[in-house]
Amino acid sequence: MATNAIDQTRRMLSLVTYLRERPGARVSDVARAFGITEDELIADLDVLPMCGTSFRGGDLLDIDTDGDRIWWHNPNSADTEPLRLAADEATALLVAARAVATLPGLREGDRQALLRATAKLEAAAGEAAGASSRLSVIFESEGGVFADVDRAIAERRRLWLRYYSPARDELTEREVDPIRLFAVGHTYVEAWCRLSEARRTFRLDRVAEIKLLDEVSDPPPIELRDLSEGLVQPAAEDPEVVVEVGPGGRWVAEYYPHDSAEELPDGGLRITLRTPDPGSLRRLGLRLGKDGRITTPLELARSARDAAREALAAYGE
């Protein structure tokens, strides 16, 4: 699974500034600085030459690589004209800036810097600034969780969480030492979990409650995983699960990494996948309903059927 478009866009915007200040930068050094693989960096460099030097187009960026170093042949073209924002661009920037400034947990120094930048943008935007003042964005609870996690990482503090696990349909309380924030579709924090004594990944919108603790965060040395292929990367030794779906369940092959997807006569698929926790797929069996069923392993198939019967009984069926 590719890095999501928002992450790639942020990275590419940063790349422009980074490369301009480092003519002839080595591919390996740039990839390491951005925490991506060299293949991902080359993919970004294939896109950048299609971008203009202004919001509305302009001269294209002349950037290329010989596989070892990166060269930008027209770095000064980005400065040939002053920045001009259209009304819709100014409005979007102002609304976003005001929304971010309200995030709980934002460092006060960062908040003040953002407010100063916003004031300058309002002065330059003229009438567009008035239109933007009639719009507002309210962050859901995830924004506050993000701010607390970001602060915990910066201050090296441990976190207490009440976390919802959909696989077990329960809330658990745990203390974690946060390692990093990242986004792959959703926003996650990777942390060392003191409850399970192992590395765990927590989705921020499933954090029901969070507290910063006074204990120092001290996770053991951990090699960060390459997430360029997605959050879930099954290993060859993981247990095998077989799911048979009808035409209405073919979406499973699009959303779940799998080893094979064999066509069935009725237009469905026999999907073979691997997961370190087969029990987590029980909810998939419930979601499929009449559109599919888990066939292997037998214990998981029985568990999914029992859960379906219990759900139907709750509705009196």
LUMNUNU-954415 format. One line per 2 residues: their letters; for each residue x, y, z of N, C-alpha, C, CB. Coordinates in steps of 0.02 Angstrom, whole numbers, plus 50000, padded with zeros to 5 digits. Glycine has a CB too. Layout:
% residues N
A) X Y Z X Y Z X Y Z X Y Z  ...
***
This chain:
% residues 317
MA) 50043 49940 50000 50000 50000 50000 50044 50062 50000 49952 50001 50061  50030 50108 49957 50072 50168 49951 50059 50217 50008 50058 50202 49884
TN) 50108 50259 50020 50099 50312 50068 50040 50355 50048 50163 50355 50075  49999 50378 50096 49940 50415 50076 49959 50483 50047 49892 50425 50136
AI) 49913 50512 50008 49928 50572 49968 49946 50632 50012 49868 50589 49925  49914 50638 50070 49929 50695 50114 50001 50692 50138 49881 50695 50175
DQ) 50023 50633 50160 50093 50626 50183 50141 50641 50127 50105 50556 50211  50127 50615 50066 50172 50626 50011 50176 50700 49992 50151 50585 49951
TR) 50118 50734 49994 50117 50805 49977 50159 50845 50026 50045 50832 49975  50150 50832 50091 50190 50867 50142 50265 50855 50130 50171 50843 50213
RM) 50282 50792 50116 50352 50776 50106 50381 50812 50046 50361 50701 50099  50343 50813 49991 50368 50844 49930 50376 50919 49938 50321 50829 49872
LS) 50331 50951 49976 50339 51023 49988 50404 51036 50027 50279 51051 50027  50418 50992 50075 50480 51000 50114 50541 50985 50071 50479 50954 50175
LV) 50533 50938 50024 50589 50920 49980 50613 50979 49940 50568 50863 49934  50566 51020 49916 50584 51077 49875 50633 51123 49912 50522 51117 49854
TY) 50616 51139 49974 50661 51183 50014 50727 51147 50029 50626 51203 50079  50722 51084 50047 50782 51046 50067 50831 51042 50009 50762 50975 50090
LR) 50806 51025 49949 50851 51015 49891 50880 51081 49867 50813 50981 49834  50841 51134 49873 50866 51199 49851 50926 51221 49891 50811 51252 49856
ER) 50927 51204 49955 50982 51224 49998 51041 51176 49996 50958 51231 50070  51032 51119 49960 51085 51068 49958 51095 51043 49887 51067 51008 50005
PG) 51124 51085 49844 51136 51063 49775 51181 51002 49772 51166 51120 49734  51161 50954 49730 51201 50893 49723 51196 50847 49783 51272 50911 49713
AR) 51142 50852 49822 51133 50809 49881 51131 50736 49860 51069 50829 49919  51159 50693 49902 51158 50621 49887 51088 50592 49900 51211 50585 49929
VS) 51068 50547 49856 51003 50514 49863 50997 50479 49931 50991 50463 49805  51050 50443 49950 51048 50406 50014 51040 50453 50073 51111 50364 50022
DV) 51074 50512 50071 51070 50559 50127 51000 50590 50132 51122 50615 50120  50971 50608 50075 50904 50638 50075 50852 50588 50099 50886 50665 50004
AR) 50856 50526 50075 50808 50475 50096 50813 50464 50171 50821 50409 50058  50874 50463 50198 50883 50453 50269 50854 50512 50308 50957 50443 50287
AF) 50864 50573 50283 50839 50632 50318 50764 50634 50322 50864 50695 50284  50730 50606 50271 50657 50608 50269 50626 50543 50295 50633 50621 50198
GI) 50667 50495 50314 50642 50433 50342 50605 50390 50292 50598 50447 50399  50626 50391 50229 50594 50352 50177 50647 50310 50141 50555 50397 50127
TE) 50624 50264 50098 50671 50224 50060 50694 50264 49999 50639 50158 50038  50750 50242 49969 50775 50276 49910 50726 50270 49852 50844 50248 49890
DE) 50691 50213 49848 50640 50204 49795 50583 50254 49803 50613 50132 49796  50562 50267 49866 50509 50316 49877 50532 50386 49857 50487 50316 49951
LI) 50595 50401 49874 50622 50467 49856 50625 50475 49780 50692 50476 49886  50647 50424 49744 50650 50428 49671 50581 50438 49643 50683 50365 49642
AD) 50530 50404 49673 50461 50413 49650 50439 50485 49658 50414 50366 49688  50457 50517 49715 50441 50588 49726 50476 50631 49674 50462 50610 49797
LD) 50539 50615 49658 50576 50655 49610 50548 50648 49539 50650 50634 49610  50514 50593 49526 50481 50584 49461 50421 50630 49454 50461 50512 49451
VL) 50390 50648 49512 50330 50690 49511 50348 50765 49513 50285 50673 49571  50400 50783 49551 50416 50853 49560 50426 50892 49495 50478 50859 49601
PM) 50457 50864 49443 50465 50903 49381 50399 50922 49348 50506 50865 49333  50344 50891 49369 50279 50908 49341 50246 50966 49378 50233 50848 49342
CG) 50279 50990 49432 50251 51043 49473 50277 51111 49451 50267 51031 49548  50234 51161 49455 50254 51229 49438 50284 51265 49497 50195 51268 49412
TS) 50312 51324 49483 50346 51363 49534 50300 51412 49569 50404 51401 49504  50234 51407 49557 50187 51449 49592 50123 51410 49602 50173 51515 49554
FR) 50076 51437 49641 50013 51403 49654 49974 51392 49590 49972 51443 49703  49982 51435 49541 49943 51431 49480 49983 51403 49421 49917 51499 49462
GG) 50040 51372 49435 50078 51342 49381 50147 51373 49376 50041 51349 49315  50159 51413 49323 50224 51444 49315 50273 51395 49283 50251 51468 49381
DL) 50338 51412 49286 50389 51368 49258 50391 51302 49297 50458 51402 49259  50403 51247 49261 50408 51182 49294 50475 51176 49329 50398 51125 49243
LD) 50476 51138 49384 50538 51126 49421 50582 51079 49381 50523 51097 49492  50644 51100 49370 50691 51060 49331 50736 51022 49379 50733 51105 49283
ID) 50712 50965 49403 50748 50925 49452 50760 50855 49423 50709 50920 49520  50822 50830 49429 50834 50762 49406 50888 50730 49449 50855 50761 49331
TD) 50901 50666 49438 50950 50629 49476 50987 50580 49431 50918 50592 49535  51050 50567 49447 51088 50516 49411 51089 50450 49450 51160 50540 49397
GD) 51046 50446 49501 51043 50386 49542 51085 50391 49605 51065 50327 49503  51133 50437 49605 51176 50447 49663 51166 50516 49694 51250 50438 49644
RI) 51161 50568 49651 51151 50636 49675 51090 50667 49642 51213 50679 49662  51064 50721 49674 51004 50755 49649 51023 50826 49629 50947 50755 49703
WW) 51000 50846 49570 51018 50913 49545 50954 50952 49529 51062 50907 49481  50954 51015 49551 50898 51060 49535 50928 51115 49491 50864 51090 49601
HN) 50908 51117 49428 50940 51161 49379 50910 51231 49378 50936 51131 49311  50850 51241 49404 50822 51309 49405 50795 51327 49475 50765 51314 49354
PN) 50838 51322 49526 50813 51334 49594 50791 51406 49606 50867 51318 49644  50818 51454 49568 50799 51524 49580 50733 51543 49548 50853 51569 49554
SA) 50706 51498 49506 50643 51515 49472 50586 51523 49520 50626 51462 49421  50592 51492 49578 50538 51497 49627 50534 51566 49658 50547 51444 49682
DT) 50588 51606 49649 50590 51673 49678 50581 51728 49627 50655 51682 49715  50569 51710 49564 50567 51762 49513 50506 51806 49520 50569 51730 49444
EP) 50454 51781 49551 50394 51822 49559 50371 51819 49631 50338 51798 49512  50343 51874 49656 50318 51872 49725 50259 51825 49730 50298 51943 49747
LR) 50250 51797 49790 50194 51752 49802 50128 51789 49800 50202 51716 49868  50083 51763 49759 50016 51792 49756 49965 51737 49769 50003 51827 49688
LA) 49921 51750 49816 49871 51700 49833 49804 51721 49804 49866 51691 49909  49770 51673 49773 49701 51686 49753 49657 51688 49815 49677 51632 49702
AD) 49596 51713 49808 49552 51720 49866 49538 51653 49899 49486 51752 49845  49528 51599 49858 49513 51534 49888 49573 51506 49925 49490 51485 49834
EA) 49634 51519 49898 49694 51495 49931 49706 51531 49997 49755 51504 49885  49697 51597 49997 49706 51635 50059 49655 51614 50112 49700 51710 50045
TA) 49593 51604 50090 49541 51583 50137 49557 51516 50168 49473 51580 50102  49579 51468 50127 49595 51401 50152 49652 51404 50202 49613 51355 50095
LL) 49704 51444 50187 49761 51449 50232 49741 51481 50298 49817 51490 50199  49701 51534 50296 49682 51568 50357 49638 51524 50401 49646 51633 50340
VA) 49590 51489 50370 49546 51446 50410 49587 51390 50443 49490 51415 50365  49633 51361 50404 49675 51307 50432 49719 51333 50488 49717 51276 50377
AR) 49749 51391 50479 49794 51419 50529 49757 51433 50594 49827 51483 50503  49697 51463 50589 49658 51478 50650 49638 51414 50685 49596 51520 50632
AV) 49621 51362 50646 49600 51299 50676 49658 51266 50714 49574 51251 50623  49717 51265 50683 49775 51234 50715 49794 51272 50779 49835 51233 50667
AT) 49786 51338 50778 49803 51378 50837 49760 51362 50897 49797 51452 50821  49702 51331 50887 49657 51313 50942 49671 51244 50970 49586 51318 50920
LP) 49717 51206 50939 49729 51138 50962 49752 51137 51035 49781 51103 50917  49720 51096 51077 49744 51090 51146 49812 51056 51147 49693 51050 51189
GL) 49856 51079 51191 49921 51048 51197 49973 51078 51151 49916 50976 51184  49954 51123 51107 50003 51155 51063 50051 51197 51105 49968 51198 51008
RE) 50115 51189 51092 50164 51227 51131 50151 51302 51122 50236 51209 51109  50156 51340 51177 50138 51410 51174 50182 51449 51126 50143 51441 51244
GD) 50246 51431 51122 50290 51465 51075 50268 51453 51003 50361 51442 51084  50247 51392 50988 50223 51376 50921 50157 51413 50907 50213 51300 50913
RQ) 50115 51416 50958 50050 51450 50949 50061 51525 50933 50006 51443 51013  50106 51556 50970 50118 51627 50958 50149 51640 50890 50163 51655 51013
AL) 50194 51595 50869 50224 51602 50802 50171 51595 50748 50280 51550 50792  50125 51547 50758 50072 51537 50710 50025 51597 50707 50033 51473 50727
LR) 50009 51626 50765 49965 51685 50767 49997 51744 50732 49948 51703 50839  50063 51752 50740 50098 51807 50706 50096 51798 50630 50171 51813 50731
AT) 50108 51736 50609 50106 51721 50537 50036 51732 50509 50129 51649 50523  49985 51713 50549 49916 51722 50527 49899 51796 50519 49868 51690 50577
AK) 49923 51837 50565 49910 51909 50561 49941 51939 50498 49938 51945 50624  50002 51917 50481 50034 51942 50420 49995 51919 50358 50107 51917 50415
LE) 49971 51858 50359 49933 51832 50303 49866 51870 50296 49920 51757 50310  49834 51886 50352 49772 51924 50350 49783 51993 50319 49743 51932 50421
AA) 49839 52024 50337 49854 52090 50309 49865 52087 50234 49916 52121 50343  49897 52033 50211 49911 52026 50140 49850 52004 50100 49968 51977 50129
AG) 49804 51968 50135 49746 51940 50099 49692 51991 50084 49717 51883 50140  49690 52045 50123 49639 52097 50110 49568 52072 50120 49647 52124 50040
EA) 49525 52079 50070 49455 52061 50076 49446 51986 50090 49418 52080 50013  49491 51945 50064 49485 51873 50076 49488 51856 50150 49539 51835 50038
AG) 49524 51896 50189 49530 51883 50260 49462 51891 50294 49581 51931 50292  49422 51939 50271 49356 51948 50299 49311 51889 50286 49324 52010 50272
AS) 49316 51861 50226 49275 51802 50209 49295 51743 50251 49282 51786 50135  49360 51735 50263 49383 51676 50302 49361 51679 50374 49459 51671 50298
SR) 49350 51740 50400 49329 51746 50470 49260 51718 50483 49332 51818 50492  49220 51709 50429 49153 51681 50437 49153 51605 50434 49107 51709 50384
LS) 49211 51575 50425 49217 51502 50423 49258 51478 50482 49249 51479 50357  49245 51416 50504 49283 51388 50559 49286 51312 50552 49253 51408 50627
VI) 49338 51284 50580 49347 51212 50582 49354 51191 50654 49409 51190 50540  49318 51138 50673 49323 51112 50742 49352 51042 50738 49253 51111 50777
FE) 49409 51031 50773 49440 50965 50772 49401 50918 50818 49513 50970 50794  49396 50855 50797 49367 50805 50841 49417 50788 50896 49346 50742 50801
SE) 49398 50741 50939 49439 50726 50998 49509 50703 50979 49406 50673 51040  49517 50675 50918 49583 50652 50897 49634 50708 50899 49579 50623 50826
GG) 49612 50770 50887 49660 50826 50888 49692 50834 50955 49625 50890 50867  49652 50829 51009 49679 50835 51076 49725 50777 51093 49623 50838 51126
VF) 49707 50717 51071 49750 50659 51083 49817 50667 51047 49715 50594 51059  49813 50691 50985 49875 50703 50947 49920 50752 50984 49858 50731 50876
AD) 49892 50806 51009 49932 50856 51044 49965 50827 51106 49888 50916 51063  49928 50786 51144 49956 50756 51204 50012 50707 51187 49902 50720 51244
VD) 50002 50667 51135 50054 50620 51115 50116 50657 51090 50027 50572 51060  50105 50709 51050 50161 50749 51024 50200 50780 51082 50135 50804 50977
RA) 50164 50804 51131 50198 50834 51189 50237 50781 51228 50147 50870 51235  50206 50722 51236 50240 50668 51273 50305 50647 51239 50193 50607 51280
IA) 50304 50645 51173 50365 50626 51136 50418 50680 51145 50349 50616 51061  50397 50743 51139 50445 50799 51144 50475 50803 51214 50410 50865 51127
ER) 50434 50789 51266 50458 50796 51335 50480 50730 51365 50403 50825 51377  50478 50676 51325 50498 50609 51347 50460 50589 51410 50573 50607 51360
RR) 50393 50591 51405 50350 50572 51461 50307 50512 51443 50306 50631 51482  50292 50472 51493 50250 50413 51483 50177 50434 51478 50261 50361 51541
LW) 50136 50393 51445 50065 50407 51437 50023 50352 51468 50048 50415 51362  49965 50372 51494 49914 50324 51516 49856 50328 51466 49889 50338 51590
LR) 49833 50270 51443 49780 50268 51393 49722 50224 51416 49806 50244 51326  49662 50244 51398 49605 50198 51395 49592 50189 51321 49540 50226 51435
YY) 49601 50127 51297 49603 50115 51225 49551 50062 51206 49673 50093 51203  49514 50077 51152 49464 50030 51127 49496 49983 51077 49404 50067 51096
SP) 49489 49918 51089 49514 49867 51044 49455 49835 51007 49556 49812 51082  49445 49850 50943 49388 49822 50907 49391 49747 50900 49383 49853 50839
AR) 49451 49718 50898 49457 49646 50891 49427 49610 50951 49530 49625 50883  49434 49640 51011 49406 49609 51071 49344 49645 51096 49458 49608 51127
DE) 49327 49700 51063 49269 49740 51081 49271 49759 51156 49204 49702 51065  49328 49787 51177 49334 49805 51247 49382 49864 51255 49359 49746 51288
LT) 49374 49898 51312 49419 49952 51331 49472 49926 51379 49380 50012 51362  49534 49943 51367 49588 49923 51413 49625 49985 51435 49635 49872 51379
ER) 49654 49980 51495 49695 50034 51522 49768 50011 51520 49673 50053 51594  49812 50055 51498 49882 50037 51493 49926 50098 51495 49894 49998 51429
EV) 49989 50088 51515 50039 50140 51512 50087 50125 51455 50078 50147 51579  50104 50177 51417 50147 50166 51358 50201 50219 51356 50105 50168 51294
DP) 50258 50200 51327 50312 50246 51312 50310 50262 51238 50382 50217 51333  50286 50322 51219 50277 50337 51147 50343 50342 51110 50238 50402 51139
IR) 50343 50318 51048 50404 50319 51007 50397 50368 50949 50418 50248 50980  50341 50364 50912 50332 50409 50855 50259 50411 50835 50376 50387 50795
LF) 50240 50466 50803 50175 50475 50772 50184 50464 50697 50145 50545 50787  50134 50434 50665 50136 50426 50593 50065 50419 50566 50180 50365 50572
AV) 50057 50430 50502 49992 50425 50470 49995 50377 50412 49967 50495 50447  49951 50327 50414 49941 50281 50357 49865 50273 50353 49978 50211 50368
GH) 49833 50319 50316 49760 50319 50315 49733 50354 50377 49733 50248 50310  49745 50326 50436 49728 50357 50501 49794 50378 50534 49687 50307 50547
TY) 49787 50413 50591 49846 50434 50628 49858 50385 50686 49838 50506 50655  49920 50364 50695 49938 50315 50745 49996 50339 50788 49956 50247 50711
VE) 50002 50310 50847 50063 50318 50887 50092 50248 50897 50047 50353 50956  50156 50243 50883 50192 50181 50896 50225 50189 50964 50246 50165 50840
AW) 50218 50139 51007 50240 50147 51076 50261 50079 51105 50185 50179 51120  50299 50083 51160 50314 50023 51198 50261 50016 51252 50387 50026 51229
CR) 50222 49962 51249 50166 49952 51295 50191 49915 51357 50109 49913 51261  50181 49946 51416 50203 49916 51479 50157 49858 51499 50204 49968 51534
LS) 50096 49857 51473 50050 49802 51490 50070 49738 51455 49978 49821 51471  50083 49742 51390 50101 49682 51351 50176 49672 51346 50071 49687 51282
EA) 50216 49722 51370 50288 49719 51366 50311 49705 51295 50316 49665 51414  50283 49744 51249 50300 49737 51178 50283 49801 51142 50263 49676 51146
RR) 50309 49808 51081 50292 49865 51040 50220 49857 51016 50340 49872 50979  50182 49911 51020 50113 49910 50998 50098 49975 50959 50064 49902 51058
TF) 50047 49972 50916 50026 50030 50877 49954 50046 50896 50031 50017 50801  49941 50110 50912 49875 50131 50935 49847 50184 50887 49879 50159 51007
RL) 49785 50173 50865 49752 50222 50822 49723 50277 50865 49697 50188 50778  49738 50339 50849 49720 50394 50893 49645 50402 50903 49748 50459 50867
DR) 49605 50387 50850 49533 50397 50858 49501 50341 50900 49499 50400 50790  49541 50293 50923 49516 50240 50968 49538 50251 51040 49538 50172 50943
VA) 49573 50306 51052 49594 50323 51120 49536 50358 51155 49658 50369 51120  49507 50324 51204 49449 50352 51239 49469 50404 51291 49410 50297 51273
EI) 49529 50396 51320 49553 50443 51371 49629 50440 51372 49523 50427 51441  49661 50496 51386 49734 50499 51385 49758 50546 51440 49760 50521 51316
KL) 49814 50528 51472 49844 50570 51524 49919 50568 51517 49822 50548 51594  49951 50627 51524 50024 50630 51527 50046 50615 51597 50050 50700 51503
LD) 50093 50569 51605 50118 50550 51670 50185 50584 51684 50125 50474 51676  50205 50584 51747 50269 50615 51766 50328 50568 51754 50267 50637 51838
EV) 50314 50502 51746 50368 50455 51734 50402 50469 51668 50342 50383 51737  50468 50458 51666 50506 50468 51604 50491 50412 51555 50582 50471 51620
SD) 50479 50430 51493 50470 50380 51441 50537 50350 51423 50436 50411 51378  50542 50283 51429 50606 50250 51417 50596 50185 51379 50643 50237 51483
PP) 50574 50189 51316 50565 50127 51278 50631 50095 51262 50527 50141 51213  50633 50029 51257 50696 49995 51239 50716 50012 51168 50690 49919 51248
PI) 50779 50004 51150 50800 50019 51081 50759 49976 51031 50876 50005 51072  50727 50009 50984 50684 49975 50936 50700 50000 50866 50609 49986 50952
EL) 50708 49954 50820 50719 49973 50750 50651 49992 50719 50753 49916 50710  50645 50053 50694 50582 50076 50666 50566 50037 50603 50585 50151 50652
RD) 50502 50018 50597 50480 49980 50539 50472 50026 50478 50414 49944 50553  50487 49999 50420 50474 50034 50357 50400 50026 50341 50518 50007 50299
LS) 50362 50081 50342 50290 50078 50332 50269 50093 50260 50256 50126 50378  50318 50094 50215 50302 50112 50146 50256 50061 50113 50367 50117 50105
EG) 50255 49999 50139 50211 49947 50111 50146 49940 50151 50247 49881 50109  50135 49986 50198 50073 49984 50236 50085 49968 50309 50026 49935 50205
LV) 50033 49978 50349 50038 49966 50420 50040 49891 50436 49979 49998 50457  49999 49853 50402 49996 49780 50412 50041 49746 50361 49924 49754 50408
QP) 50093 49714 50385 50140 49678 50341 50148 49607 50368 50209 49715 50336  50105 49562 50347 50107 49493 50373 50174 49460 50360 50050 49452 50343
AA) 50193 49417 50405 50255 49379 50398 50238 49308 50373 50294 49376 50464  50287 49276 50343 50276 49210 50315 50257 49159 50368 50339 49185 50278
ED) 50279 49169 50430 50264 49121 50483 50197 49134 50517 50318 49123 50535  50162 49188 50499 50097 49202 50528 50045 49149 50508 50073 49272 50508
PE) 49996 49135 50552 49944 49086 50535 49905 49105 50472 49896 49077 50594  49884 49054 50435 49848 49065 50372 49772 49064 50384 49867 49012 50320
VV) 49738 49110 50353 49665 49114 50357 49637 49114 50286 49642 49178 50396  49584 49075 50275 49552 49072 50210 49481 49099 50217 49551 49000 50181
VE) 49464 49146 50174 49398 49177 50174 49368 49168 50105 49401 49253 50195  49307 49141 50101 49271 49136 50038 49217 49188 50036 49242 49064 50028
VG) 49217 49229 49984 49168 49283 49978 49131 49278 49912 49202 49352 49985  49069 49303 49911 49031 49308 49850 49047 49373 49814 48956 49303 49864
PG) 49012 49387 49760 49025 49449 49723 49022 49512 49766 48976 49457 49666  48978 49512 49817 48971 49570 49860 49027 49578 49911 48906 49566 49896
GR) 49071 49527 49915 49125 49531 49964 49193 49536 49933 49122 49472 50008  49196 49550 49868 49260 49554 49834 49304 49611 49860 49250 49563 49759
WV) 49273 49659 49894 49310 49715 49922 49363 49692 49972 49263 49764 49955  49354 49632 50002 49403 49608 50052 49472 49604 50021 49381 49539 50079
AE) 49477 49583 49958 49541 49577 49925 49575 49644 49914 49533 49541 49858  49535 49698 49914 49563 49765 49904 49588 49795 49969 49511 49809 49872
YY) 49558 49775 50025 49574 49807 50089 49620 49766 50133 49510 49821 50126  49627 49701 50120 49668 49659 50162 49728 49631 50122 49627 49601 50192
PH) 49790 49641 50146 49847 49610 50113 49838 49535 50111 49915 49629 50148  49849 49503 50055 49835 49431 50049 49887 49397 50006 49764 49419 50021
DS) 49891 49331 50015 49938 49291 49975 49909 49273 49907 49956 49227 50012  49844 49259 49905 49812 49241 49842 49738 49256 49844 49823 49167 49826
AE) 49708 49265 49786 49636 49276 49779 49613 49235 49718 49618 49353 49770  49584 49177 49731 49565 49130 49678 49492 49143 49658 49574 49057 49702
EL) 49480 49149 49594 49412 49161 49568 49368 49100 49581 49414 49177 49493  49306 49111 49602 49257 49058 49612 49204 49061 49557 49225 49064 49681
PD) 49171 49005 49544 49122 49003 49489 49065 49054 49495 49092 48935 49485  49046 49072 49556 48990 49118 49565 49010 49191 49560 48957 49106 49632
GG) 49074 49204 49541 49097 49273 49537 49129 49298 49600 49040 49318 49520  49135 49254 49650 49167 49272 49712 49241 49256 49712 49133 49238 49770
LR) 49271 49256 49772 49343 49243 49779 49356 49198 49838 49382 49309 49786  49407 49157 49832 49435 49121 49890 49501 49155 49907 49445 49043 49875
IT) 49501 49193 49962 49557 49235 49980 49598 49203 50036 49533 49305 50002  49663 49197 50024 49709 49169 50074 49753 49226 50099 49751 49111 50044
LR) 49752 49236 50165 49793 49289 50195 49824 49265 50259 49750 49352 50208  49871 49304 50285 49905 49287 50347 49899 49344 50397 49979 49270 50333
TP) 49894 49325 50460 49890 49376 50513 49917 49347 50577 49816 49400 50522  49953 49387 50617 49979 49362 50681 49923 49351 50731 50030 49411 50709
DP) 49864 49378 50719 49808 49372 50766 49744 49353 50727 49797 49438 50805  49735 49288 50711 49675 49268 50673 49610 49290 50705 49675 49193 50665
GS) 49608 49293 50772 49547 49312 50807 49523 49381 50788 49556 49309 50881  49570 49424 50765 49551 49492 50746 49507 49493 50684 49612 49534 50734
LR) 49504 49437 50647 49463 49434 50586 49392 49410 50599 49496 49388 50535  49376 49395 50662 49308 49373 50677 49257 49427 50658 49302 49355 50751
RL) 49276 49489 50670 49230 49544 50653 49221 49549 50577 49255 49610 50681  49273 49529 50540 49266 49528 50467 49211 49478 50447 49332 49510 50433
GL) 49211 49420 50480 49159 49371 50466 49090 49398 50480 49171 49308 50506  49083 49435 50534 49018 49465 50551 48999 49518 50499 49020 49496 50621
RL) 49048 49557 50479 49033 49611 50431 49012 49584 50363 49095 49656 50423  49042 49528 50344 49025 49499 50278 48953 49475 50275 49073 49443 50262
GK) 48930 49446 50331 48861 49420 50331 48851 49369 50276 48811 49477 50322  48800 49379 50236 48785 49331 50182 48834 49336 50124 48715 49343 50157
DG) 48878 49386 50124 48925 49395 50068 48989 49355 50076 48942 49468 50061  48997 49317 50130 49057 49278 50136 49063 49243 50203 49116 49322 50127
RI) 49114 49200 50208 49124 49162 50270 49198 49143 50276 49080 49099 50271  49220 49135 50338 49287 49111 50352 49284 49035 50351 49314 49137 50421
TT) 49329 49002 50315 49329 48929 50311 49388 48897 50348 49330 48908 50238  49443 48933 50354 49503 48907 50387 49536 48964 50426 49552 48875 50336
PL) 49558 48950 50488 49555 48887 50525 49485 48872 50552 49604 48888 50583  49471 48809 50566 49404 48789 50586 49382 48822 50651 49400 48713 50593
EL) 49430 48830 50698 49412 48861 50762 49388 48933 50752 49472 48860 50810  49421 48970 50708 49400 49038 50694 49333 49039 50658 49453 49075 50652
AR) 49323 48992 50612 49259 48988 50576 49202 48976 50625 49261 48933 50523  49212 48929 50672 49160 48915 50722 49147 48976 50766 49180 48855 50766
SA) 49202 49010 50785 49194 49069 50828 49154 49123 50792 49263 49097 50848  49166 49133 50727 49129 49183 50689 49056 49164 50683 49159 49191 50619
RD) 49042 49099 50672 48971 49077 50668 48935 49088 50735 48967 49003 50647  48969 49070 50790 48938 49079 50856 48924 49153 50869 48984 49051 50911
AA) 48970 49196 50851 48960 49268 50861 48901 49293 50819 49023 49307 50843  48894 49266 50759 48837 49286 50716 48771 49264 50747 48845 49257 50645
RE) 48769 49202 50774 48708 49177 50806 48689 49220 50866 48716 49104 50827  48740 49239 50906 48726 49281 50965 48699 49349 50943 48790 49290 51007
AL) 48727 49377 50889 48703 49442 50866 48631 49437 50841 48749 49469 50810  48615 49383 50805 48546 49375 50781 48498 49364 50838 48542 49317 50731
AA) 48521 49326 50889 48477 49314 50947 48460 49378 50983 48510 49264 50995  48509 49425 50984 48496 49489 51017 48440 49528 50983 48560 49531 51018
YG) 48429 49513 50918 48375 49546 50880 48312 49503 50878 48399 49563 50809  48315 49445 50914 48257 49402 50915 48247 49363 50851 48196 49442 50928
E) 48302 49352 50813 48297 49315 50750 48330 49247 50757 48330 49355 50692
***
